[in-house]
């Protein structure tokens, strides 16, 4: 699945999150430092950019918010992941996109109905993360 021209939106306000080749999020570190973080919109690519004074450390759990409406984008059943909506460029289908909020954790899940595509070397079983109690 080519992810180059997918469109990404906030599940709360439906605002567009991709600008200039990045996904834009408001973030807060465990030490309460705030800033914007720019992620690659290509699923399975884990590059990110942020201001040099926003110190993020590998292994830290970040708060991820919509930069438009400030909604907490934590996934409903797993607070270590964020969830946004993705509109596929090729098929115009809507997907839920889950990604880890832990710095350096490479796990992403693209979900449509019961179909789950998993990306990243740190990805675990989706059902265990989001459905089992």
N, CA, C and O atoms as a Tinker XYZ file with bonds, in Angstrom:
   532  protein
     1  N      0.859000   -1.183000    0.000000    73     2
     2  CA     0.000000    0.000000    0.000000    64     1     3
     3  C      0.902000    1.242000    0.000000    63     2     4     5
     4  O      1.704000    1.411000    0.918000    81     3
     5  N      0.790000    2.079000   -0.974000    73     3     6
     6  CA     1.556000    3.324000   -1.028000    64     5     7
     7  C      0.868000    4.359000   -0.149000    63     6     8     9
     8  O     -0.331000    4.600000   -0.285000    81     7
     9  N      1.622000    4.964000    0.742000    73     7    10
    10  CA     1.021000    5.889000    1.704000    64     9    11
    11  C      1.337000    7.343000    1.390000    63    10    12    13
    12  O      1.058000    8.220000    2.208000    81    11
    13  N      1.911000    7.620000    0.229000    73    11    14
    14  CA     2.444000    8.945000   -0.047000    64    13    15
    15  C      1.404000   10.054000    0.003000    63    14    16    17
    16  O      1.636000   11.084000    0.637000    81    15
    17  N      0.273000    9.868000   -0.645000    73    15    18
    18  CA    -0.675000   10.963000   -0.753000    64    17    19
    19  C     -1.936000   10.757000    0.083000    63    18    20    21
    20  O     -2.988000   11.320000   -0.217000    81    19
    21  N     -1.820000    9.952000    1.124000    73    19    22
    22  CA    -2.968000    9.761000    2.003000    64    21    23
    23  C     -3.275000   11.065000    2.722000    63    22    24    25
    24  O     -2.398000   11.909000    2.904000    81    23
    25  N     -4.514000   11.217000    3.124000    73    23    26
    26  CA    -4.933000   12.387000    3.890000    64    25    27
    27  C     -5.206000   11.933000    5.314000    63    26    28    29
    28  O     -5.771000   10.860000    5.530000    81    27
    29  N     -4.809000   12.739000    6.278000    73    27    30
    30  CA    -4.950000   12.375000    7.686000    64    29    31
    31  C     -5.767000   13.444000    8.402000    63    30    32    33
    32  O     -5.561000   14.640000    8.194000    81    31
    33  N     -6.698000   13.000000    9.249000    73    31    34
    34  CA    -7.550000   13.946000    9.961000    64    33    35
    35  C     -7.682000   13.570000   11.431000    63    34    36    37
    36  O     -7.487000   12.420000   11.823000    81    35
    37  N     -8.017000   14.575000   12.224000    73    35    38
    38  CA    -8.293000   14.391000   13.642000    64    37    39
    39  C     -9.646000   13.690000   13.777000    63    38    40    41
    40  O    -10.615000   14.110000   13.144000    81    39
    41  N     -9.731000   12.633000   14.587000    73    39    42
    42  CA   -11.013000   11.955000   14.761000    64    41    43
    43  C    -12.052000   12.813000   15.494000    63    42    44    45
    44  O    -13.249000   12.533000   15.417000    81    43
    45  N    -11.602000   13.855000   16.204000    73    43    46
    46  CA   -12.539000   14.691000   16.960000    64    45    47
    47  C    -13.073000   15.851000   16.110000    63    46    48    49
    48  O    -14.286000   15.999000   15.963000    81    47
    49  N    -12.171000   16.678000   15.549000    73    47    50
    50  CA   -12.612000   17.891000   14.841000    64    49    51
    51  C    -12.602000   17.735000   13.321000    63    50    52    53
    52  O    -13.084000   18.615000   12.607000    81    51
    53  N    -12.055000   16.620000   12.819000    73    51    54
    54  CA   -11.950000   16.340000   11.378000    64    53    55
    55  C    -10.974000   17.275000   10.662000    63    54    56    57
    56  O    -10.931000   17.302000    9.432000    81    55
    57  N    -10.186000   18.044000   11.432000    73    55    58
    58  CA    -9.194000   18.937000   10.837000    64    57    59
    59  C     -8.067000   18.159000   10.184000    63    58    60    61
    60  O     -7.709000   17.072000   10.637000    81    59
    61  N     -7.508000   18.719000    9.115000    73    59    62
    62  CA    -6.425000   18.055000    8.376000    64    61    63
    63  C     -5.101000   18.211000    9.116000    63    62    64    65
    64  O     -4.732000   19.314000    9.519000    81    63
    65  N     -4.387000   17.093000    9.293000    73    63    66
    66  CA    -3.150000   17.063000   10.071000    64    65    67
    67  C     -1.901000   17.059000    9.207000    63    66    68    69
    68  O     -0.804000   17.268000    9.727000    81    67
    69  N     -2.030000   16.825000    7.886000    73    67    70
    70  CA    -0.816000   16.790000    7.076000    64    69    71
    71  C     -0.618000   18.119000    6.346000    63    70    72    73
    72  O     -1.518000   18.649000    5.694000    81    71
    73  N      0.621000   18.633000    6.491000    73    71    74
    74  CA     1.009000   19.916000    5.909000    64    73    75
    75  C      2.460000   19.797000    5.439000    63    74    76    77
    76  O      3.322000   19.345000    6.193000    81    75
    77  N      2.725000   20.195000    4.216000    73    75    78
    78  CA     4.107000   20.293000    3.737000    64    77    79
    79  C      4.908000   19.015000    3.835000    63    78    80    81
    80  O      6.111000   19.058000    4.092000    81    79
    81  N      4.265000   17.880000    3.634000    73    79    82
    82  CA     4.995000   16.618000    3.671000    64    81    83
    83  C      5.164000   16.024000    5.053000    63    82    84    85
    84  O      5.927000   15.071000    5.210000    81    83
    85  N      4.484000   16.546000    6.061000    73    83    86
    86  CA     4.553000   16.019000    7.424000    64    85    87
    87  C      3.161000   15.913000    8.029000    63    86    88    89
    88  O      2.213000   16.547000    7.565000    81    87
    89  N      3.057000   15.090000    9.082000    73    87    90
    90  CA     1.896000   15.107000    9.965000    64    89    91
    91  C      2.284000   15.979000   11.144000    63    90    92    93
    92  O      3.363000   15.805000   11.712000    81    91
    93  N      1.424000   16.911000   11.520000    73    91    94
    94  CA     1.744000   17.874000   12.571000    64    93    95
    95  C      0.925000   17.567000   13.817000    63    94    96    97
    96  O     -0.297000   17.440000   13.749000    81    95
    97  N      1.607000   17.448000   14.958000    73    95    98
    98  CA     0.941000   17.204000   16.235000    64    97    99
    99  C      1.497000   18.132000   17.300000    63    98   100   101
   100  O      2.673000   18.495000   17.272000    81    99
   101  N      0.640000   18.512000   18.238000    73    99   102
   102  CA     1.102000   19.186000   19.450000    64   101   103
   103  C      1.525000   18.084000   20.414000    63   102   104   105
   104  O      0.867000   17.048000   20.508000    81   103
   105  N      2.619000   18.310000   21.125000    73   103   106
   106  CA     3.112000   17.276000   22.030000    64   105   107
   107  C      3.553000   17.875000   23.353000    63   106   108   109
   108  O      3.868000   19.061000   23.453000    81   107
   109  N      3.564000   17.011000   24.371000    73   107   110
   110  CA     4.047000   17.395000   25.692000    64   109   111
   111  C      4.847000   16.214000   26.230000    63   110   112   113
   112  O      4.389000   15.073000   26.181000    81   111
   113  N      6.045000   16.494000   26.742000    73   111   114
   114  CA     6.909000   15.445000   27.286000    64   113   115
   115  C      6.520000   15.177000   28.743000    63   114   116   117
   116  O      5.773000   15.954000   29.338000    81   115
   117  N      7.028000   14.072000   29.320000    73   115   118
   118  CA     6.753000   13.813000   30.738000    64   117   119
   119  C      7.214000   14.949000   31.663000    63   118   120   121
   120  O      6.678000   15.111000   32.759000    81   119
   121  N      8.208000   15.737000   31.220000    73   119   122
   122  CA     8.673000   16.884000   32.024000    64   121   123
   123  C      7.888000   18.147000   31.705000    63   122   124   125
   124  O      8.281000   19.245000   32.099000    81   123
   125  N      6.766000   17.989000   30.985000    73   123   126
   126  CA     5.823000   19.068000   30.672000    64   125   127
   127  C      6.344000   20.062000   29.649000    63   126   128   129
   128  O      5.789000   21.155000   29.533000    81   127
   129  N      7.393000   19.726000   28.900000    73   127   130
   130  CA     7.825000   20.584000   27.802000    64   129   131
   131  C      6.832000   20.420000   26.660000    63   130   132   133
   132  O      6.416000   19.305000   26.347000    81   131
   133  N      6.450000   21.541000   26.037000    73   131   134
   134  CA     5.465000   21.509000   24.956000    64   133   135
   135  C      6.099000   21.938000   23.646000    63   134   136   137
   136  O      7.030000   22.743000   23.627000    81   135
   137  N      5.586000   21.392000   22.552000    73   135   138
   138  CA     6.060000   21.797000   21.232000    64   137   139
   139  C      5.304000   21.054000   20.154000    63   138   140   141
   140  O      4.411000   20.253000   20.431000    81   139
   141  N      5.680000   21.335000   18.921000    73   139   142
   142  CA     5.110000   20.627000   17.783000    64   141   143
   143  C      6.084000   19.546000   17.351000    63   142   144   145
   144  O      7.301000   19.729000   17.399000    81   143
   145  N      5.534000   18.420000   16.929000    73   143   146
   146  CA     6.362000   17.351000   16.384000    64   145   147
   147  C      5.811000   17.023000   15.001000    63   146   148   149
   148  O      4.598000   16.925000   14.812000    81   147
   149  N      6.703000   16.858000   14.049000    73   147   150
   150  CA     6.327000   16.583000   12.665000    64   149   151
   151  C      6.754000   15.157000   12.336000    63   150   152   153
   152  O      7.932000   14.813000   12.430000    81   151
   153  N      5.787000   14.335000   11.951000    73   151   154
   154  CA     6.062000   12.939000   11.633000    64   153   155
   155  C      5.936000   12.700000   10.138000    63   154   156   157
   156  O      5.214000   13.411000    9.440000    81   155
   157  N      6.641000   11.700000    9.663000    73   155   158
   158  CA     6.508000   11.305000    8.263000    64   157   159
   159  C      5.102000   10.766000    8.026000    63   158   160   161
   160  O      4.595000    9.997000    8.843000    81   159
   161  N      4.458000   11.158000    6.914000    73   159   162
   162  CA     3.127000   10.633000    6.609000    64   161   163
   163  C      3.166000    9.250000    5.965000    63   162   164   165
   164  O      2.116000    8.657000    5.714000    81   163
   165  N      4.354000    8.732000    5.695000    73   163   166
   166  CA     4.475000    7.407000    5.085000    64   165   167
   167  C      4.424000    6.359000    6.188000    63   166   168   169
   168  O      5.280000    6.329000    7.073000    81   167
   169  N      3.412000    5.503000    6.125000    73   167   170
   170  CA     3.259000    4.473000    7.146000    64   169   171
   171  C      4.467000    3.547000    7.110000    63   170   172   173
   172  O      4.873000    3.077000    6.047000    81   171
   173  N      5.036000    3.292000    8.288000    73   171   174
   174  CA     6.215000    2.445000    8.376000    64   173   175
   175  C      7.520000    3.209000    8.291000    63   174   176   177
   176  O      8.595000    2.614000    8.357000    81   175
   177  N      7.435000    4.527000    8.144000    73   175   178
   178  CA     8.624000    5.388000    8.155000    64   177   179
   179  C      8.579000    6.170000    9.464000    63   178   180   181
   180  O      7.552000    6.767000    9.791000    81   179
   181  N      9.665000    6.175000   10.208000    73   179   182
   182  CA     9.618000    6.705000   11.572000    64   181   183
   183  C     10.482000    7.942000   11.781000    63   182   184   185
   184  O     10.975000    8.175000   12.884000    81   183
   185  N     10.670000    8.739000   10.728000    73   183   186
   186  CA    11.409000    9.995000   10.869000    64   185   187
   187  C     10.508000   11.029000   11.530000    63   186   188   189
   188  O      9.299000   11.042000   11.303000    81   187
   189  N     11.096000   11.887000   12.341000    73   187   190
   190  CA    10.337000   12.990000   12.930000    64   189   191
   191  C     11.241000   14.195000   13.111000    63   190   192   193
   192  O     12.464000   14.069000   13.181000    81   191
   193  N     10.620000   15.366000   13.185000    73   191   194
   194  CA    11.334000   16.628000   13.326000    64   193   195
   195  C     10.644000   17.415000   14.441000    63   194   196   197
   196  O      9.421000   17.372000   14.581000    81   195
   197  N     11.441000   18.133000   15.231000    73   195   198
   198  CA    10.883000   19.011000   16.254000    64   197   199
   199  C     11.877000   20.130000   16.520000    63   198   200   201
   200  O     13.020000   20.074000   16.066000    81   199
   201  N     11.445000   21.139000   17.249000    73   199   202
   202  CA    12.329000   22.250000   17.595000    64   201   203
   203  C     13.490000   21.721000   18.426000    63   202   204   205
   204  O     13.318000   20.822000   19.249000    81   203
   205  N     14.674000   22.289000   18.203000    73   203   206
   206  CA    15.874000   21.797000   18.898000    64   205   207
   207  C     15.772000   21.924000   20.415000    63   206   208   209
   208  O     16.441000   21.181000   21.133000    81   207
   209  N     14.959000   22.841000   20.920000    73   207   210
   210  CA    14.826000   22.996000   22.380000    64   209   211
   211  C     13.753000   22.099000   22.987000    63   210   212   213
   212  O     13.604000   22.059000   24.208000    81   211
   213  N     13.007000   21.382000   22.159000    73   211   214
   214  CA    12.063000   20.396000   22.668000    64   213   215
   215  C     12.834000   19.080000   22.803000    63   214   216   217
   216  O     13.134000   18.412000   21.814000    81   215
   217  N     13.141000   18.732000   24.032000    73   215   218
   218  CA    13.965000   17.546000   24.273000    64   217   219
   219  C     13.072000   16.319000   24.444000    63   218   220   221
   220  O     12.347000   16.198000   25.431000    81   219
   221  N     13.136000   15.419000   23.476000    73   219   222
   222  CA    12.426000   14.146000   23.586000    64   221   223
   223  C     13.468000   13.042000   23.685000    63   222   224   225
   224  O     14.450000   13.030000   22.942000    81   223
   225  N     13.243000   12.114000   24.614000    73   223   226
   226  CA    14.203000   11.038000   24.843000    64   225   227
   227  C     13.583000    9.704000   24.463000    63   226   228   229
   228  O     12.391000    9.474000   24.670000    81   227
   229  N     14.404000    8.836000   23.907000    73   227   230
   230  CA    13.951000    7.493000   23.540000    64   229   231
   231  C     13.315000    6.830000   24.763000    63   230   232   233
   232  O     13.861000    6.878000   25.865000    81   231
   233  N     12.175000    6.221000   24.550000    73   231   234
   234  CA    11.479000    5.533000   25.635000    64   233   235
   235  C     10.458000    6.382000   26.376000    63   234   236   237
   236  O      9.653000    5.848000   27.139000    81   235
   237  N     10.476000    7.700000   26.164000    73   235   238
   238  CA     9.494000    8.575000   26.829000    64   237   239
   239  C      8.127000    8.437000   26.184000    63   238   240   241
   240  O      8.020000    8.316000   24.964000    81   239
   241  N      7.088000    8.455000   26.998000    73   239   242
   242  CA     5.714000    8.450000   26.511000    64   241   243
   243  C      5.263000    9.899000   26.365000    63   242   244   245
   244  O      5.168000   10.627000   27.353000    81   243
   245  N      4.983000   10.319000   25.127000    73   243   246
   246  CA     4.565000   11.687000   24.862000    64   245   247
   247  C      3.045000   11.808000   24.887000    63   246   248   249
   248  O      2.333000   10.862000   24.549000    81   247
   249  N      2.559000   12.973000   25.287000    73   247   250
   250  CA     1.164000   13.311000   25.054000    64   249   251
   251  C      1.097000   13.791000   23.609000    63   250   252   253
   252  O      1.914000   14.612000   23.190000    81   251
   253  N      0.136000   13.288000   22.849000    73   251   254
   254  CA    -0.045000   13.689000   21.458000    64   253   255
   255  C     -1.440000   14.293000   21.338000    63   254   256   257
   256  O     -2.438000   13.652000   21.665000    81   255
   257  N     -1.493000   15.547000   20.860000    73   255   258
   258  CA    -2.771000   16.238000   20.727000    64   257   259
   259  C     -2.940000   16.779000   19.321000    63   258   260   261
   260  O     -1.969000   16.997000   18.597000    81   259
   261  N     -4.201000   16.991000   18.948000    73   259   262
   262  CA    -4.501000   17.648000   17.691000    64   261   263
   263  C     -4.040000   19.102000   17.801000    63   262   264   265
   264  O     -4.391000   19.777000   18.769000    81   263
   265  N     -3.262000   19.604000   16.836000    73   263   266
   266  CA    -2.808000   20.995000   16.902000    64   265   267
   267  C     -3.942000   21.991000   16.619000    63   266   268   269
   268  O     -3.778000   23.194000   16.826000    81   267
   269  N     -5.081000   21.494000   16.152000    73   267   270
   270  CA    -6.202000   22.367000   15.804000    64   269   271
   271  C     -7.168000   22.515000   16.984000    63   270   272   273
   272  O     -7.483000   23.629000   17.401000    81   271
   273  N     -7.634000   21.376000   17.517000    73   271   274
   274  CA    -8.655000   21.431000   18.582000    64   273   275
   275  C     -8.127000   21.021000   19.954000    63   274   276   277
   276  O     -8.881000   21.044000   20.927000    81   275
   277  N     -6.855000   20.648000   20.058000    73   275   278
   278  CA    -6.209000   20.221000   21.296000    64   277   279
   279  C     -6.785000   18.934000   21.883000    63   278   280   281
   280  O     -6.554000   18.642000   23.056000    81   279
   281  N     -7.526000   18.163000   21.098000    73   279   282
   282  CA    -8.047000   16.883000   21.589000    64   281   283
   283  C     -6.892000   15.926000   21.857000    63   282   284   285
   284  O     -5.925000   15.871000   21.097000    81   283
   285  N     -7.008000   15.174000   22.948000    73   283   286
   286  CA    -6.060000   14.105000   23.245000    64   285   287
   287  C     -6.291000   13.016000   22.200000    63   286   288   289
   288  O     -7.410000   12.525000   22.052000    81   287
   289  N     -5.250000   12.640000   21.482000    73   287   290
   290  CA    -5.392000   11.649000   20.419000    64   289   291
   291  C     -5.063000   10.231000   20.877000    63   290   292   293
   292  O     -4.852000    9.348000   20.046000    81   291
   293  N     -5.016000   10.005000   22.191000    73   291   294
   294  CA    -4.758000    8.657000   22.699000    64   293   295
   295  C     -5.816000    7.693000   22.198000    63   294   296   297
   296  O     -7.003000    8.017000   22.155000    81   295
   297  N     -5.366000    6.497000   21.818000    73   295   298
   298  CA    -6.294000    5.458000   21.366000    64   297   299
   299  C     -7.190000    5.052000   22.541000    63   298   300   301
   300  O     -6.724000    4.973000   23.677000    81   299
   301  N     -8.462000    4.797000   22.274000    73   299   302
   302  CA    -9.405000    4.497000   23.355000    64   301   303
   303  C     -8.992000    3.346000   24.270000    63   302   304   305
   304  O     -9.179000    3.445000   25.483000    81   303
   305  N     -8.443000    2.268000   23.739000    73   303   306
   306  CA    -8.156000    1.106000   24.579000    64   305   307
   307  C     -6.669000    0.918000   24.878000    63   306   308   309
   308  O     -6.293000   -0.062000   25.521000    81   307
   309  N     -5.824000    1.835000   24.426000    73   307   310
   310  CA    -4.394000    1.695000   24.699000    64   309   311
   311  C     -3.762000    3.082000   24.676000    63   310   312   313
   312  O     -3.503000    3.637000   23.609000    81   311
   313  N     -3.518000    3.634000   25.858000    73   311   314
   314  CA    -3.051000    5.018000   25.986000    64   313   315
   315  C     -1.601000    5.212000   25.525000    63   314   316   317
   316  O     -1.129000    6.346000   25.443000    81   315
   317  N     -0.891000    4.115000   25.223000    73   315   318
   318  CA     0.479000    4.255000   24.702000    64   317   319
   319  C      0.492000    4.452000   23.192000    63   318   320   321
   320  O      1.558000    4.567000   22.587000    81   319
   321  N     -0.693000    4.491000   22.584000    73   319   322
   322  CA    -0.816000    4.711000   21.146000    64   321   323
   323  C     -1.761000    5.874000   20.884000    63   322   324   325
   324  O     -2.676000    6.141000   21.663000    81   323
   325  N     -1.522000    6.554000   19.777000    73   323   326
   326  CA    -2.443000    7.594000   19.312000    64   325   327
   327  C     -3.251000    7.003000   18.163000    63   326   328   329
   328  O     -2.828000    6.035000   17.531000    81   327
   329  N     -4.415000    7.590000   17.898000    73   327   330
   330  CA    -5.254000    7.131000   16.795000    64   329   331
   331  C     -5.768000    8.341000   16.036000    63   330   332   333
   332  O     -6.327000    9.270000   16.618000    81   331
   333  N     -5.566000    8.310000   14.708000    73   331   334
   334  CA    -6.097000    9.348000   13.825000    64   333   335
   335  C     -6.787000    8.651000   12.653000    63   334   336   337
   336  O     -6.695000    7.431000   12.517000    81   335
   337  N     -7.469000    9.407000   11.818000    73   335   338
   338  CA    -8.117000    8.837000   10.639000    64   337   339
   339  C     -7.252000    9.063000    9.404000    63   338   340   341
   340  O     -6.572000   10.081000    9.284000    81   339
   341  N     -7.290000    8.104000    8.498000    73   339   342
   342  CA    -6.523000    8.176000    7.265000    64   341   343
   343  C     -7.466000    7.883000    6.104000    63   342   344   345
   344  O     -8.236000    6.923000    6.138000    81   343
   345  N     -7.396000    8.717000    5.087000    73   343   346
   346  CA    -8.151000    8.491000    3.860000    64   345   347
   347  C     -7.155000    8.029000    2.806000    63   346   348   349
   348  O     -6.269000    8.787000    2.412000    81   347
   349  N     -7.297000    6.793000    2.351000    73   347   350
   350  CA    -6.344000    6.203000    1.419000    64   349   351
   351  C     -6.349000    6.904000    0.071000    63   350   352   353
   352  O     -7.410000    7.168000   -0.494000    81   351
   353  N     -5.174000    7.202000   -0.440000    73   351   354
   354  CA    -5.042000    7.923000   -1.712000    64   353   355
   355  C     -5.527000    7.082000   -2.886000    63   354   356   357
   356  O     -6.138000    7.605000   -3.819000    81   355
   357  N     -5.254000    5.771000   -2.838000    73   355   358
   358  CA    -5.589000    4.926000   -3.978000    64   357   359
   359  C     -7.059000    4.547000   -4.023000    63   358   360   361
   360  O     -7.655000    4.521000   -5.100000    81   359
   361  N     -7.650000    4.255000   -2.881000    73   359   362
   362  CA    -9.000000    3.695000   -2.891000    64   361   363
   363  C    -10.033000    4.575000   -2.196000    63   362   364   365
   364  O    -11.210000    4.217000   -2.136000    81   363
   365  N     -9.600000    5.738000   -1.665000    73   363   366
   366  CA   -10.504000    6.648000   -0.952000    64   365   367
   367  C    -11.189000    5.986000    0.241000    63   366   368   369
   368  O    -12.200000    6.488000    0.733000    81   367
   369  N    -10.643000    4.865000    0.709000    73   367   370
   370  CA   -11.204000    4.198000    1.882000    64   369   371
   371  C    -10.746000    4.897000    3.143000    63   370   372   373
   372  O     -9.673000    5.499000    3.179000    81   371
   373  N    -11.572000    4.813000    4.187000    73   371   374
   374  CA   -11.202000    5.383000    5.481000    64   373   375
   375  C    -10.606000    4.300000    6.354000    63   374   376   377
   376  O    -11.102000    3.174000    6.405000    81   375
   377  N     -9.536000    4.658000    7.039000    73   375   378
   378  CA    -8.850000    3.751000    7.946000    64   377   379
   379  C     -8.648000    4.448000    9.282000    63   378   380   381
   380  O     -8.611000    5.676000    9.357000    81   379
   381  N     -8.519000    3.647000   10.339000    73   379   382
   382  CA    -8.014000    4.155000   11.609000    64   381   383
   383  C     -6.527000    3.846000   11.610000    63   382   384   385
   384  O     -6.125000    2.714000   11.339000    81   383
   385  N     -5.715000    4.840000   11.913000    73   383   386
   386  CA    -4.268000    4.672000   11.963000    64   385   387
   387  C     -3.836000    4.823000   13.413000    63   386   388   389
   388  O     -4.048000    5.871000   14.023000    81   387
   389  N     -3.234000    3.782000   13.961000    73   387   390
   390  CA    -2.723000    3.791000   15.332000    64   389   391
   391  C     -1.202000    3.854000   15.260000    63   390   392   393
   392  O     -0.591000    3.167000   14.442000    81   391
   393  N     -0.587000    4.676000   16.116000    73   391   394
   394  CA     0.876000    4.687000   16.173000    64   393   395
   395  C      1.321000    4.911000   17.612000    63   394   396   397
   396  O      0.624000    5.541000   18.408000    81   395
   397  N      2.494000    4.381000   17.923000    73   395   398
   398  CA     3.017000    4.463000   19.280000    64   397   399
   399  C      3.346000    5.898000   19.655000    63   398   400   401
   400  O      3.865000    6.660000   18.840000    81   399
   401  N      3.036000    6.264000   20.915000    73   399   402
   402  CA     3.399000    7.581000   21.441000    64   401   403
   403  C      4.720000    7.519000   22.212000    63   402   404   405
   404  O      5.159000    8.521000   22.776000    81   403
   405  N      5.351000    6.341000   22.234000    73   403   406
   406  CA     6.632000    6.165000   22.915000    64   405   407
   407  C      7.747000    6.502000   21.929000    63   406   408   409
   408  O      7.837000    5.902000   20.858000    81   407
   409  N      8.602000    7.467000   22.295000    73   407   410
   410  CA     9.681000    7.901000   21.409000    64   409   411
   411  C     10.577000    6.712000   21.067000    63   410   412   413
   412  O     11.075000    6.022000   21.956000    81   411
   413  N     10.773000    6.483000   19.773000    73   411   414
   414  CA    11.646000    5.410000   19.311000    64   413   415
   415  C     10.946000    4.082000   19.108000    63   414   416   417
   416  O     11.537000    3.163000   18.542000    81   415
   417  N      9.681000    3.948000   19.561000    73   415   418
   418  CA     8.951000    2.700000   19.361000    64   417   419
   419  C      8.356000    2.707000   17.963000    63   418   420   421
   420  O      7.549000    3.575000   17.627000    81   419
   421  N      8.751000    1.749000   17.159000    73   419   422
   422  CA     8.302000    1.706000   15.766000    64   421   423
   423  C      7.168000    0.701000   15.623000    63   422   424   425
   424  O      7.385000   -0.460000   15.277000    81   423
   425  N      5.956000    1.169000   15.896000    73   423   426
   426  CA     4.785000    0.313000   15.706000    64   425   427
   427  C      3.625000    1.153000   15.207000    63   426   428   429
   428  O      3.279000    2.181000   15.789000    81   427
   429  N      3.030000    0.688000   14.109000    73   427   430
   430  CA     1.926000    1.385000   13.456000    64   429   431
   431  C      0.931000    0.334000   12.970000    63   430   432   433
   432  O      1.310000   -0.745000   12.514000    81   431
   433  N     -0.342000    0.676000   13.079000    73   431   434
   434  CA    -1.398000   -0.248000   12.669000    64   433   435
   435  C     -2.407000    0.517000   11.817000    63   434   436   437
   436  O     -2.900000    1.568000   12.226000    81   435
   437  N     -2.714000   -0.012000   10.631000    73   435   438
   438  CA    -3.724000    0.568000    9.756000    64   437   439
   439  C     -4.910000   -0.390000    9.791000    63   438   440   441
   440  O     -4.785000   -1.562000    9.435000    81   439
   441  N     -6.069000    0.126000   10.226000    73   439   442
   442  CA    -7.217000   -0.735000   10.495000    64   441   443
   443  C     -8.430000   -0.276000    9.692000    63   442   444   445
   444  O     -8.792000    0.900000    9.704000    81   443
   445  N     -9.051000   -1.228000    8.993000    73   443   446
   446  CA   -10.330000   -0.997000    8.311000    64   445   447
   447  C    -11.190000   -2.221000    8.588000    63   446   448   449
   448  O    -10.843000   -3.333000    8.191000    81   447
   449  N    -12.309000   -2.014000    9.267000    73   447   450
   450  CA   -13.179000   -3.123000    9.667000    64   449   451
   451  C    -12.354000   -4.141000   10.453000    63   450   452   453
   452  O    -11.781000   -3.792000   11.485000    81   451
   453  N    -12.281000   -5.388000    9.992000    73   451   454
   454  CA   -11.510000   -6.399000   10.727000    64   453   455
   455  C    -10.130000   -6.612000   10.136000    63   454   456   457
   456  O     -9.398000   -7.500000   10.574000    81   455
   457  N     -9.763000   -5.805000    9.141000    73   455   458
   458  CA    -8.473000   -5.962000    8.485000    64   457   459
   459  C     -7.438000   -5.059000    9.150000    63   458   460   461
   460  O     -7.648000   -3.851000    9.267000    81   459
   461  N     -6.321000   -5.643000    9.587000    73   459   462
   462  CA    -5.251000   -4.886000   10.241000    64   461   463
   463  C     -3.956000   -5.096000    9.470000    63   462   464   465
   464  O     -3.535000   -6.231000    9.245000    81   463
   465  N     -3.322000   -3.992000    9.063000    73   463   466
   466  CA    -1.971000   -4.067000    8.500000    64   465   467
   467  C     -1.025000   -3.526000    9.554000    63   466   468   469
   468  O     -1.269000   -2.464000   10.128000    81   467
   469  N      0.057000   -4.251000    9.810000    73   467   470
   470  CA     0.999000   -3.914000   10.872000    64   469   471
   471  C      2.321000   -3.478000   10.260000    63   470   472   473
   472  O      2.802000   -4.076000    9.298000    81   471
   473  N      2.902000   -2.426000   10.834000    73   471   474
   474  CA     4.180000   -1.894000   10.358000    64   473   475
   475  C      5.095000   -1.644000   11.553000    63   474   476   477
   476  O      4.620000   -1.342000   12.648000    81   475
   477  N      6.404000   -1.771000   11.345000    73   475   478
   478  CA     7.392000   -1.398000   12.358000    64   477   479
   479  C      7.942000   -2.583000   13.117000    63   478   480   481
   480  O      7.235000   -3.550000   13.398000    81   479
   481  N      9.227000   -2.489000   13.446000    73   479   482
   482  CA     9.916000   -3.606000   14.101000    64   481   483
   483  C      9.453000   -3.841000   15.529000    63   482   484   485
   484  O      9.705000   -4.915000   16.076000    81   483
   485  N      8.779000   -2.868000   16.159000    73   483   486
   486  CA     8.305000   -3.035000   17.534000    64   485   487
   487  C      6.822000   -3.397000   17.608000    63   486   488   489
   488  O      6.256000   -3.481000   18.698000    81   487
   489  N      6.198000   -3.609000   16.461000    73   487   490
   490  CA     4.758000   -3.890000   16.447000    64   489   491
   491  C      4.455000   -5.221000   17.126000    63   490   492   493
   492  O      5.181000   -6.201000   16.962000    81   491
   493  N      3.374000   -5.233000   17.887000    73   491   494
   494  CA     2.894000   -6.432000   18.571000    64   493   495
   495  C      1.551000   -6.818000   17.967000    63   494   496   497
   496  O      1.087000   -6.189000   17.016000    81   495
   497  N      0.939000   -7.839000   18.514000    73   495   498
   498  CA    -0.367000   -8.275000   18.022000    64   497   499
   499  C     -1.423000   -7.213000   18.335000    63   498   500   501
   500  O     -1.616000   -6.849000   19.495000    81   499
   501  N     -2.096000   -6.726000   17.315000    73   499   502
   502  CA    -3.068000   -5.641000   17.469000    64   501   503
   503  C     -4.184000   -6.018000   18.441000    63   502   504   505
   504  O     -4.542000   -5.222000   19.309000    81   503
   505  N     -4.734000   -7.217000   18.304000    73   503   506
   506  CA    -5.838000   -7.624000   19.175000    64   505   507
   507  C     -5.424000   -7.641000   20.639000    63   506   508   509
   508  O     -6.205000   -7.259000   21.511000    81   507
   509  N     -4.197000   -8.083000   20.915000    73   507   510
   510  CA    -3.716000   -8.104000   22.317000    64   509   511
   511  C     -3.606000   -6.685000   22.856000    63   510   512   513
   512  O     -3.926000   -6.436000   24.019000    81   511
   513  N     -3.154000   -5.748000   22.017000    73   511   514
   514  CA    -2.969000   -4.363000   22.465000    64   513   515
   515  C     -4.281000   -3.640000   22.689000    63   514   516   517
   516  O     -4.408000   -2.861000   23.633000    81   515
   517  N     -5.260000   -3.891000   21.829000    73   515   518
   518  CA    -6.440000   -3.041000   21.829000    64   517   519
   519  C     -7.741000   -3.717000   22.225000    63   518   520   521
   520  O     -8.735000   -3.030000   22.461000    81   519
   521  N     -7.765000   -5.049000   22.308000    73   519   522
   522  CA    -9.056000   -5.681000   22.584000    64   521   523
   523  C     -9.087000   -6.591000   23.794000    63   522   524   525
   524  O    -10.128000   -6.708000   24.439000    81   523
   525  N     -7.985000   -7.236000   24.122000    73   523   526
   526  CA    -8.023000   -8.169000   25.249000    64   525   527
   527  C     -7.939000   -7.403000   26.559000    63   526   528   529
   528  O     -7.204000   -6.424000   26.687000    81   527
   529  N     -8.698000   -7.866000   27.506000    73   527   530
   530  CA    -8.730000   -7.192000   28.821000    64   529   531
   531  C     -7.715000   -7.827000   29.749000    63   530   532
   532  O     -7.583000   -7.408000   30.899000    81   531
